[in-house]
């Protein structure tokens, strides 16, 4: 996929951010559209189906958390990457973003070149998943990486992107213990800084959906998937 075919939705209520970040991404060849509030972001996401959405948290009309939640309910946007770009670096704000379905979290201020590098890394994951799709069946659970769906006992469920990637990683080698470092590197990437509770929150949410007996905690080490 060529850069000009990759669409990025940039959402922030600060005109300077829209101008500077938008300019740097456009200069890289990406197709950038912008919005200055969450309500418009949801409308533009439905209309344009971007590959990547960069969302501020604190915005008028509708904040980024609510916008993210609404976007994640749109079936056509299940594979869209969502990352928050905000000055709020507190753990509770990050957890709220991940709970809403965000994939990553980037804290302002950030140098434009560093942001562009992070965007490239996020989009590489998008392309990697497009080319390495497959269906994995483990007991009563089927993981369809191509359609980003989970089927358990005949019932289909959709997971937020990071929950899906985490489950897919653990299920790729049933019985293998994945350390927290393994999970962070494979699911969030080395260049993304996340809070220490991020993995725990995602594991808890997965257990709520597929059952407590599927993912076991190995105290002081990490997690494993059990068939």
PEPESUL-V872329 format. One record per residue. N is the residue number from 0. RES is the residue in one small letter. SS is DSSP state (a for helix, b for strand, c for the rest). PHI is phi as a letter, one per 40 degrees, with the letter a starting at -180 (* if undefined). PSI is psi in whole degrees, -180 to 180 (NA if undefined). Layout:
n = {N,N}
res = {RES,RES}
ss = {SS,SS}
phi = {PHI,PHI}
psi = {PSI,PSI}
This chain:
n = {0,1,2,3,4,5,6,7,8,9,10,11,12,13,14,15,16,17,18,19,20,21,22,23,24,25,26,27,28,29,30,31,32,33,34,35,36,37,38,39,40,41,42,43,44,45,46,47,48,49,50,51,52,53,54,55,56,57,58,59,60,61,62,63,64,65,66,67,68,69,70,71,72,73,74,75,76,77,78,79,80,81,82,83,84,85,86,87,88,89,90,91,92,93,94,95,96,97,98,99,100,101,102,103,104,105,106,107,108,109,110,111,112,113,114,115,116,117,118,119,120,121,122,123,124,125,126,127,128,129,130,131,132,133,134,135,136,137,138,139,140,141,142,143,144,145,146,147,148,149,150,151,152,153,154,155,156,157,158,159,160,161,162,163,164,165,166,167,168,169,170,171,172,173,174,175,176,177,178,179,180,181,182,183,184,185,186,187,188,189,190,191,192,193,194,195,196,197,198,199,200,201,202,203,204,205,206,207,208,209,210,211,212,213,214,215,216,217,218,219,220,221,222,223,224,225,226}
res = {x,x,x,x,x,x,x,x,x,x,x,x,x,x,x,x,x,x,x,x,x,x,x,x,x,x,x,x,x,x,x,x,x,x,x,x,x,x,x,x,x,x,x,x,x,x,x,x,x,x,x,x,x,x,x,x,x,x,x,x,x,x,x,x,x,x,x,x,x,x,x,x,x,x,x,x,x,x,x,x,x,x,x,x,x,x,x,x,x,x,x,x,x,x,x,x,x,x,x,x,x,x,x,x,x,x,x,x,x,x,x,x,x,x,x,x,x,x,x,x,x,x,x,x,x,x,x,x,x,x,x,x,x,x,x,x,x,x,x,x,x,x,x,x,x,x,x,x,x,x,x,x,x,x,x,x,x,x,x,x,x,x,x,x,x,x,x,x,x,x,x,x,x,x,x,x,x,x,x,x,x,x,x,x,x,x,x,x,x,x,x,x,x,x,x,x,x,x,x,x,x,x,x,x,x,x,x,x,x,x,x,x,x,x,x,x,x,x,x,x,x,x,x,x,x,x,x}
ss = {c,c,a,a,a,c,b,b,b,b,b,c,c,c,a,a,a,a,a,a,a,a,a,a,a,a,a,c,c,c,b,b,b,b,b,c,c,a,a,a,a,a,a,a,a,a,a,a,c,c,c,b,b,b,b,c,c,c,c,c,c,c,c,a,a,a,a,a,a,a,a,a,c,c,a,a,a,c,c,c,b,b,b,b,b,b,c,c,c,c,a,a,a,a,a,a,a,a,a,c,c,c,c,b,b,b,b,c,c,c,c,a,a,a,a,a,a,a,a,a,a,a,a,a,a,a,a,a,a,a,a,c,c,c,b,b,b,b,c,c,b,b,b,b,c,c,c,c,b,b,b,b,c,c,b,b,b,c,c,c,a,a,a,a,a,a,a,a,a,a,a,a,c,c,c,c,c,b,b,a,a,a,a,a,a,a,a,a,c,c,c,c,c,c,c,c,c,a,a,a,a,a,a,a,a,a,a,a,a,a,c,c,c,c,b,b,b,b,c,c,c,b,b,b,b,c,c}
phi = {*,c,d,c,c,c,b,b,c,b,b,a,c,c,d,c,c,d,c,c,c,d,c,c,c,c,c,c,h,c,c,b,b,b,a,b,a,c,c,c,c,c,c,c,c,c,c,b,f,c,c,b,b,b,b,c,c,c,a,c,g,a,c,c,c,c,c,c,d,c,c,c,c,c,d,c,b,d,c,c,c,b,b,c,b,a,c,c,b,c,d,c,c,c,c,c,c,c,c,c,h,c,c,a,a,b,c,c,c,a,c,d,c,c,c,c,c,c,c,c,c,c,c,c,c,d,c,c,c,c,c,b,c,a,b,b,b,b,g,c,b,b,b,b,c,c,c,f,b,b,b,b,f,g,b,c,b,b,b,d,d,c,c,c,c,c,c,c,c,c,c,c,a,d,g,c,c,c,c,c,c,d,c,c,c,c,c,b,g,c,c,b,c,b,c,c,c,d,c,d,c,c,c,d,c,c,c,c,c,b,h,c,c,c,b,b,c,b,d,g,b,i,b,a,c,b,c}
psi = {127,154,-37,-17,-8,121,132,128,117,123,117,145,1,114,-37,-39,-46,-41,-49,-51,-43,-41,-45,-38,-40,-38,-26,-9,0,153,108,130,152,157,153,11,163,-36,-45,-33,-43,-43,-45,-36,-43,-42,-43,-18,63,157,-33,137,126,115,134,159,-56,108,158,164,-56,126,173,-33,-49,-39,-43,-44,-43,-40,-38,-14,-6,113,-39,-12,17,-34,-2,136,133,126,141,138,105,158,-11,108,11,151,-41,-34,-41,-43,-39,-39,-45,-38,-30,-12,11,154,-37,175,118,128,132,154,152,140,138,-41,-36,-41,-43,-40,-40,-40,-43,-41,-42,-43,-27,-39,-41,-46,-38,-41,-30,-35,-10,37,148,172,129,129,123,101,-126,7,130,128,116,99,-26,-42,1,46,153,134,123,125,39,-4,130,140,148,135,148,154,-49,-35,-42,-46,-38,-47,-42,-40,-51,-40,-13,-26,80,135,-22,136,119,122,165,-36,-41,-46,-46,-44,-43,-32,-41,-22,150,-26,6,126,121,160,158,-24,-1,-49,-45,-42,-44,-37,-44,-44,-36,-43,-36,-29,-38,-5,146,-23,-8,-34,118,141,128,102,129,-2,-65,-139,157,154,134,130,NA}
